[in-house]
Amino acid sequence: MITSVIHLRVRYAETDRMQFAHHSRYFEWFECGRTELMRQMGYTYRQMEEEGVLLPLVEAGCRYHKPALYDDLLRLETCLREMPRARMRLDYKLVREEENLLLAEGFTVHAFIKRDGRPVKPPEKFLHILRRHWEEKTGAA
């Protein structure tokens, strides 16, 4: 399992008339979490695209427990629980930092494809980095 944590603050433009963050923003925040997880591992989404592999979203879900409010400081935990094959699933937990209150849990599933839309295996360099991170976490050699 590989995890990443980022912090976000709910901006006024992200809220509705009730000052609740709009439900669509959660998926934008999930994208930030995914991008940062890859960056922290040492292989950016940009690198993957430059190597000709794209990660389109093929499935997503979110369970909203409590609303995120204007000016809340949020902690987004992003987790990759298993090695990707043709697809990669990421899980997310969004927490209001001040109270350590769970606001939402979600997931996204991404396919690995070439620019022409054909499915491909994840880039070997990406898999090598993931294996290294897993070995560091588990102590396996």
N, CA, C and O of each residue as an XYZ file, in Angstrom:
564
protein
N       0.859     -1.180      0.000
C       0.000      0.000      0.000
C       0.896      1.231      0.000
O       1.824      1.340      0.802
N       0.610      2.144     -0.899
C       1.354      3.403     -0.982
C       0.358      4.522     -0.721
O      -0.712      4.560     -1.328
N       0.708      5.434      0.183
C      -0.202      6.530      0.519
C       0.502      7.872      0.387
O       1.727      7.984      0.442
N      -0.328      8.867      0.213
C       0.127     10.247      0.124
C      -0.896     11.120      0.835
O      -2.090     10.822      0.816
N      -0.439     12.182      1.456
C      -1.325     13.123      2.134
C      -1.038     14.528      1.612
O       0.113     14.959      1.553
N      -2.097     15.229      1.238
C      -1.968     16.643      0.881
C      -3.002     17.431      1.678
O      -3.974     16.871      2.186
N      -2.780     18.720      1.776
C      -3.715     19.608      2.462
C      -4.271     20.612      1.459
O      -3.552     21.118      0.598
N      -5.554     20.885      1.589
C      -6.264     21.809      0.711
C      -7.116     22.730      1.581
O      -7.502     22.362      2.691
N      -7.403     23.909      1.080
C      -8.350     24.788      1.760
C      -9.493     25.064      0.799
O      -9.267     25.375     -0.370
N     -10.724     24.950      1.291
C     -11.898     25.169      0.455
C     -11.979     26.653      0.107
O     -12.079     27.506      0.989
N     -11.936     26.943     -1.185
C     -12.022     28.329     -1.646
C     -13.483     28.720     -1.831
O     -14.342     27.867     -2.057
N     -13.748     29.994     -1.733
C     -15.116     30.494     -1.869
C     -15.717     30.088     -3.213
O     -16.894     29.736     -3.291
N     -14.911     30.138     -4.264
C     -15.398     29.797     -5.610
C     -15.801     28.325     -5.728
O     -16.481     27.950     -6.683
N     -15.398     27.501     -4.787
C     -15.720     26.079     -4.825
C     -17.021     25.746     -4.088
O     -17.411     24.581     -4.007
N     -17.682     26.759     -3.559
C     -18.863     26.524     -2.730
C     -20.143     26.978     -3.426
O     -20.117     27.712     -4.414
N     -21.272     26.511     -2.868
C     -22.576     26.930     -3.355
C     -23.130     28.022     -2.429
O     -22.390     28.557     -1.603
N     -24.390     28.351     -2.554
C     -24.985     29.425     -1.748
C     -24.981     29.106     -0.261
O     -25.039     30.017      0.565
N     -24.915     27.824      0.092
C     -24.895     27.422      1.498
C     -23.479     27.376      2.052
O     -23.276     27.019      3.212
N     -22.502     27.734      1.234
C     -21.078     27.674      1.535
C     -20.575     26.241      1.700
O     -19.553     26.003      2.342
N     -21.314     25.280      1.106
C     -20.873     23.888      1.035
C     -20.026     23.743     -0.224
O     -20.355     24.312     -1.265
N     -18.946     22.989     -0.136
C     -18.182     22.699     -1.342
C     -19.065     21.881     -2.284
O     -19.713     20.926     -1.855
N     -19.090     22.247     -3.548
C     -19.896     21.549     -4.544
C     -19.369     20.125     -4.708
O     -18.160     19.898     -4.667
N     -20.276     19.169     -4.893
C     -19.888     17.765     -4.971
C     -18.866     17.482     -6.071
O     -18.053     16.569     -5.928
N     -18.889     18.232     -7.142
C     -17.952     17.990     -8.236
C     -16.511     18.321     -7.849
O     -15.572     17.782     -8.435
N     -16.338     19.194     -6.878
C     -14.985     19.591     -6.453
C     -14.219     18.430     -5.832
O     -12.991     18.379     -5.908
N     -14.941     17.504     -5.222
C     -14.275     16.380     -4.575
C     -13.448     15.600     -5.592
O     -12.348     15.142     -5.283
N     -13.982     15.450     -6.811
C     -13.250     14.712     -7.835
C     -12.040     15.504     -8.330
O     -11.030     14.917     -8.719
N     -12.138     16.820     -8.318
C     -10.971     17.646     -8.645
C      -9.903     17.480     -7.568
O      -8.715     17.390     -7.876
N     -10.323     17.440     -6.313
C      -9.371     17.232     -5.222
C      -8.751     15.848     -5.309
O      -7.562     15.688     -5.035
N      -9.546     14.834     -5.690
C      -9.001     13.488     -5.865
C      -7.910     13.503     -6.936
O      -6.889     12.829     -6.802
N      -8.134     14.273     -7.993
C      -7.115     14.388     -9.042
C      -5.825     14.977     -8.474
O      -4.732     14.517     -8.806
N      -5.949     15.987     -7.626
C      -4.765     16.567     -6.981
C      -4.042     15.502     -6.162
O      -2.814     15.417     -6.193
N      -4.801     14.695     -5.432
C      -4.205     13.632     -4.622
C      -3.468     12.617     -5.479
O      -2.354     12.215     -5.145
N      -4.083     12.196     -6.586
C      -3.460     11.226     -7.484
C      -2.169     11.785     -8.075
O      -1.147     11.099     -8.115
N      -2.223     13.016     -8.526
C      -1.057     13.651     -9.130
C       0.085     13.762     -8.134
O       1.237     13.493     -8.473
N      -0.231     14.158     -6.906
C       0.804     14.302     -5.889
C       1.361     12.964     -5.432
O       2.553     12.861     -5.146
N       0.520     11.937     -5.358
C       1.011     10.597     -5.013
C       2.081     10.172     -6.016
O       3.152      9.703     -5.627
N       1.792     10.334     -7.288
C       2.751      9.956     -8.324
C       4.020     10.807     -8.223
O       5.128     10.286     -8.349
N       3.860     12.098     -7.998
C       5.015     12.999     -7.879
C       5.893     12.583     -6.694
O       7.118     12.540     -6.807
N       5.255     12.280     -5.559
C       6.016     11.905     -4.364
C       6.748     10.578     -4.541
O       7.783     10.352     -3.914
N       6.216      9.697     -5.394
C       6.890      8.432     -5.676
C       8.097      8.636     -6.586
O       8.995      7.795     -6.626
N       8.120      9.742     -7.309
C       9.241     10.005     -8.202
C       8.959      9.726     -9.660
O       9.886      9.618    -10.463
N       7.682      9.608    -10.015
C       7.295      9.388    -11.413
C       6.020     10.184    -11.649
O       4.942      9.776    -11.217
N       6.136     11.303    -12.324
C       4.993     12.195    -12.460
C       4.053     11.756    -13.577
O       4.435     11.028    -14.493
N       2.831     12.216    -13.470
C       1.848     11.955    -14.521
C       2.345     12.550    -15.834
O       2.133     11.976    -16.902
N       2.996     13.682    -15.750
C       3.548     14.323    -16.950
C       4.562     13.408    -17.640
O       4.558     13.281    -18.864
N       5.435     12.767    -16.844
C       6.407     11.829    -17.412
C       5.699     10.698    -18.143
O       6.093     10.310    -19.242
N       4.641     10.169    -17.514
C       3.913      9.069    -18.120
C       3.323      9.502    -19.466
O       3.395      8.763    -20.448
N       2.746     10.689    -19.504
C       2.181     11.198    -20.758
C       3.269     11.400    -21.809
O       3.070     11.082    -22.981
N       4.420     11.929    -21.389
C       5.522     12.140    -22.328
C       6.023     10.820    -22.907
O       6.563     10.783    -24.012
N       5.839      9.739    -22.152
C       6.226      8.411    -22.629
C       5.103      7.757    -23.438
O       5.221      6.602    -23.850
N       4.010      8.500    -23.664
C       2.948      8.039    -24.531
C       1.856      7.220    -23.864
O       1.042      6.601    -24.549
N       1.828      7.208    -22.529
C       0.801      6.456    -21.809
C      -0.121      7.437    -21.086
O       0.338      8.347    -20.395
N      -1.419      7.238    -21.257
C      -2.428      8.095    -20.626
C      -3.206      7.288    -19.599
O      -3.232      6.059    -19.654
N      -3.837      7.983    -18.664
C      -4.617      7.350    -17.591
C      -6.035      7.901    -17.555
O      -6.378      8.620    -16.616
N      -6.866      7.596    -18.532
C      -8.231      8.116    -18.484
C      -9.014      7.483    -17.329
O      -8.790      6.335    -16.944
N      -9.918      8.266    -16.807
C     -10.815      7.802    -15.758
C     -11.862      6.883    -16.378
O     -12.508      7.252    -17.358
N     -12.036      5.681    -15.810
C     -13.040      4.762    -16.333
C     -14.139      4.461    -15.313
O     -15.185      3.917    -15.666
N     -13.899      4.815    -14.049
C     -14.917      4.610    -13.015
C     -14.566      5.502    -11.833
O     -13.392      5.723    -11.537
N     -15.599      6.014    -11.158
C     -15.373      6.862     -9.982
C     -16.572      6.768     -9.061
O     -17.693      6.503     -9.497
N     -16.322      6.986     -7.803
C     -17.401      7.010     -6.835
C     -17.009      7.818     -5.616
O     -15.828      7.994     -5.317
N     -18.021      8.306     -4.921
C     -17.769      9.076     -3.711
C     -18.952      8.929     -2.767
O     -20.107      9.027     -3.183
N     -18.659      8.697     -1.512
C     -19.677      8.690     -0.469
C     -19.424      9.940      0.393
O     -18.368     10.102      1.003
N     -20.422     10.794      0.412
C     -20.328     12.059      1.148
C     -20.916     11.859      2.544
O     -22.089     11.514      2.690
N     -20.097     12.076      3.556
C     -20.560     11.905      4.933
C     -21.005     13.237      5.553
O     -22.067     13.323      6.169
N     -20.187     14.255      5.382
C     -20.458     15.606      5.899
C     -19.959     16.601      4.862
O     -19.042     16.290      4.103
N     -20.548     17.794      4.815
C     -20.085     18.757      3.805
C     -18.760     19.421      4.187
O     -18.497     19.695      5.358
N     -17.943     19.670      3.179
C     -16.782     20.549      3.338
C     -17.310     21.968      3.191
O     -18.120     22.243      2.307
N     -16.859     22.859      4.045
C     -17.367     24.227      4.081
C     -16.299     25.221      3.646
O     -15.101     24.940      3.686
N     -16.769     26.378      3.233
C     -15.849     27.448      2.849
C     -14.802     27.660      3.943
O     -15.142     27.745      5.123
N     -13.556     27.742      3.557
C     -12.384     28.026      4.377
C     -11.937     26.850      5.252
O     -10.998     26.999      6.033
N     -12.586     25.687      5.141
C     -12.109     24.511      5.867
C     -10.720     24.123      5.366
O     -10.433     24.203      4.172
N      -9.872     23.704      6.289
C      -8.605     23.093      5.925
C      -8.850     21.588      5.863
O      -9.289     20.976      6.837
N      -8.559     21.004      4.703
C      -8.843     19.600      4.458
C      -7.550     18.807      4.324
O      -6.532     19.311      3.850
N      -7.621     17.557      4.753
C      -6.526     16.607      4.554
C      -7.055     15.524      3.624
O      -8.064     14.881      3.914
N      -6.375     15.332      2.517
C      -6.758     14.311      1.553
C      -5.713     13.208      1.571
O      -4.538     13.435      1.283
N      -6.166     12.009      1.914
C      -5.301     10.837      1.904
C      -5.613     10.039      0.638
O      -6.764      9.688      0.380
N      -4.584      9.763     -0.134
C      -4.721      9.000     -1.371
C      -3.958      7.694     -1.198
O      -2.824      7.691     -0.720
N      -4.574      6.596     -1.583
C      -3.979      5.288     -1.331
C      -4.045      4.398     -2.566
O      -5.100      4.247     -3.182
N      -2.924      3.824     -2.913
C      -2.821      2.801     -3.945
C      -2.585      1.482     -3.210
O      -1.505      1.257     -2.663
N      -3.590      0.617     -3.199
C      -3.550     -0.599     -2.379
C      -2.947     -1.816     -3.065
O      -2.505     -2.750     -2.395
N      -2.924     -1.815     -4.403
C      -2.373     -2.979     -5.104
C      -1.687     -2.546     -6.384
O      -1.972     -1.490     -6.948
N      -0.774     -3.399     -6.821
C      -0.037     -3.116     -8.049
C      -1.010     -3.065     -9.223
O      -1.858     -3.946     -9.365
N      -0.895     -2.053    -10.053
C      -1.787     -1.964    -11.217
C      -1.402     -2.965    -12.291
O      -0.245     -3.359    -12.431
N      -2.413     -3.355    -13.039
C      -2.200     -4.211    -14.215
C      -2.636     -3.387    -15.427
O      -1.910     -2.491    -15.857
N      -3.796     -3.677    -15.974
C      -4.316     -2.865    -17.074
C      -5.014     -1.625    -16.542
O      -5.206     -0.643    -17.260
N      -5.392     -1.689    -15.264
C      -6.075     -0.571    -14.601
C      -5.423     -0.294    -13.255
O      -4.721     -1.131    -12.688
N      -5.682      0.910    -12.768
C      -5.163      1.308    -11.458
C      -6.299      1.932    -10.653
O      -6.955      2.866    -11.115
N      -6.527      1.414     -9.452
C      -7.552      1.962     -8.560
C      -6.868      2.721     -7.427
O      -5.903      2.251     -6.825
N      -7.401      3.907     -7.157
C      -6.934      4.718     -6.038
C      -8.115      4.988     -5.114
O      -9.237      5.209     -5.571
N      -7.854      4.970     -3.818
C      -8.872      5.261     -2.811
C      -8.512      6.562     -2.105
O      -7.339      6.898     -1.941
N      -9.546      7.282     -1.693
C      -9.358      8.608     -1.104
C     -10.175      8.745      0.177
O     -11.279      8.213      0.294
N      -9.604      9.472      1.130
C     -10.336      9.887      2.330
C     -10.118     11.385      2.488
O      -8.987     11.871      2.474
N     -11.221     12.102      2.639
C     -11.149     13.549      2.815
C     -11.606     13.876      4.231
O     -12.704     13.497      4.639
N     -10.768     14.575      4.972
C     -10.996     14.842      6.390
C     -10.914     16.338      6.650
O     -10.038     17.019      6.117
N     -11.839     16.854      7.479
C     -11.714     18.228      7.959
C     -10.645     18.201      9.045
O     -10.818     17.574     10.090
N      -9.550     18.885      8.783
C      -8.357     18.804      9.622
C      -8.624     19.188     11.078
O      -8.208     18.474     11.990
N      -9.300     20.283     11.298
C      -9.490     20.819     12.653
C     -10.124     19.809     13.608
O      -9.709     19.694     14.762
N     -11.126     19.079     13.127
C     -11.841     18.129     13.991
C     -11.464     16.677     13.704
O     -11.963     15.765     14.363
N     -10.594     16.461     12.734
C     -10.277     15.113     12.273
C     -11.561     14.366     11.906
O     -11.741     13.197     12.246
N     -12.452     15.079     11.198
C     -13.777     14.575     10.854
C     -13.796     14.080      9.412
O     -13.477     14.830      8.489
N     -14.171     12.815      9.221
C     -14.263     12.250      7.883
C     -15.422     12.899      7.130
O     -16.570     12.839      7.570
N     -15.113     13.517      5.994
C     -16.130     14.181      5.179
C     -16.568     13.316      4.004
O     -17.747     13.287      3.653
N     -15.617     12.613      3.400
C     -15.954     11.826      2.205
C     -14.927     10.729      1.998
O     -13.769     10.839      2.400
N     -15.395      9.664      1.354
C     -14.530      8.575      0.923
C     -14.841      8.318     -0.540
O     -16.005      8.280     -0.938
N     -13.808      8.142     -1.332
C     -14.049      7.931     -2.747
C     -13.011      7.036     -3.380
O     -12.073      6.575     -2.729
N     -13.201      6.800     -4.668
C     -12.247      6.000     -5.432
C     -12.299      6.448     -6.888
O     -13.290      7.008     -7.357
N     -11.211      6.186     -7.576
C     -11.170      6.347     -9.026
C     -10.435      5.144     -9.609
O      -9.526      4.593     -8.989
N     -10.844      4.751    -10.807
C     -10.183      3.679    -11.538
C      -9.753      4.256    -12.877
O     -10.529      4.913    -13.571
N      -8.496      3.994    -13.224
C      -7.909      4.542    -14.448
C      -7.348      3.412    -15.298
O      -6.738      2.479    -14.774
N      -7.550      3.493    -16.596
C      -6.987      2.524    -17.540
C      -5.679      3.076    -18.085
O      -5.514      4.290    -18.205
N      -4.766      2.203    -18.408
C      -3.529      2.584    -19.078
C      -3.762      2.411    -20.576
O      -4.057      1.310    -21.040
N      -3.630      3.502    -21.329
C      -3.830      3.439    -22.779
C      -2.737      4.221    -23.501
O      -2.095      5.103    -22.930
N      -2.546      3.872    -24.766
C      -1.688      4.642    -25.664
C      -2.501      5.824    -26.189
O      -3.716      5.880    -26.000
N      -1.838      6.748    -26.834
C      -2.519      7.932    -27.378
C      -3.600      7.572    -28.393
O      -4.558      8.325    -28.570
N      -3.456      6.441    -29.054
C      -4.464      6.041    -30.041
C      -5.649      5.317    -29.389
O      -6.561      4.873    -30.085
N      -5.638      5.198    -28.056
C      -6.747      4.589    -27.336
C      -6.594      3.107    -27.049
O      -7.431      2.518    -26.365
N      -5.530      2.494    -27.566
C      -5.321      1.064    -27.306
C      -4.835      0.841    -25.874
O      -3.979      1.582    -25.392
N      -5.370     -0.170    -25.190
C      -4.898     -0.473    -23.841
C      -3.446     -0.965    -23.859
O      -3.016     -1.643    -24.792
N      -2.712     -0.612    -22.818
C      -1.318     -1.053    -22.669
C      -1.070     -1.408    -21.210
O      -1.861     -1.083    -20.324
N       0.039     -2.077    -20.990
C       0.476     -2.345    -19.626
C       1.042     -1.048    -19.041
O       1.458     -0.162    -19.789
N       1.060     -0.934    -17.720
C       1.699      0.244    -17.125
C       3.170      0.305    -17.538
O       3.797     -0.735    -17.738
N       3.721      1.500    -17.665
C       5.132      1.615    -18.037
C       6.023      0.866    -17.045
O       5.803      0.924    -15.836
N       7.013      0.174    -17.559
C       7.907     -0.620    -16.702
C       8.617      0.254    -15.666
O       8.823     -0.170    -14.529
N       8.984      1.453    -16.054
C       9.640      2.357    -15.103
C       8.710      2.664    -13.926
O       9.149      2.699    -12.777
N       7.441      2.883    -14.212
C       6.437      3.146    -13.181
C       6.301      1.930    -12.260
O       6.277      2.076    -11.038
N       6.214      0.742    -12.839
C       6.092     -0.483    -12.041
C       7.328     -0.701    -11.176
O       7.216     -1.129    -10.027
N       8.500     -0.410    -11.721
C       9.748     -0.547    -10.959
C       9.721      0.372     -9.725
O      10.101     -0.038     -8.628
N       9.277      1.594     -9.918
C       9.194      2.536     -8.794
C       8.180      2.050     -7.767
O       8.434      2.126     -6.565
N       7.038      1.553     -8.224
C       6.029      1.024     -7.299
C       6.583     -0.158     -6.504
O       6.396     -0.232     -5.290
N       7.262     -1.079     -7.185
C       7.841     -2.241     -6.492
C       8.830     -1.796     -5.420
O       8.841     -2.332     -4.312
N       9.651     -0.820     -5.756
C      10.636     -0.303     -4.794
C       9.938      0.269     -3.564
O      10.371      0.031     -2.436
N       8.861      1.024     -3.776
C       8.109      1.594     -2.654
C       7.470      0.490     -1.812
O       7.476      0.574     -0.584
N       6.926     -0.530     -2.445
C       6.316     -1.633     -1.710
C       7.368     -2.376     -0.880
O       7.112     -2.748      0.265
N       8.548     -2.589     -1.465
C       9.620     -3.277     -0.746
C      10.062     -2.467      0.466
O      10.330     -3.031      1.527
N      10.140     -1.138      0.314
C      10.517     -0.288      1.447
C       9.479     -0.360      2.556
O       9.832     -0.365      3.736
N       8.200     -0.416      2.192
C       7.109     -0.487      3.178
C       7.079     -1.819      3.915
O       6.847     -1.872      5.123
N       7.320     -2.901      3.165
C       7.189     -4.235      3.759
C       8.511     -4.791      4.267
O       8.526     -5.763      5.023
N       9.613     -4.187      3.862
C      10.931     -4.700      4.253
C      11.375     -5.883      3.418
O      12.389     -6.514      3.714
N      10.609     -6.187      2.363
C      10.973     -7.307      1.480
C      12.122     -6.903      0.565
O      12.260     -5.736      0.197
N      12.917     -7.852      0.218
C      14.055     -7.566     -0.680
C      13.806     -8.134     -2.051
O      14.648     -7.995     -2.939
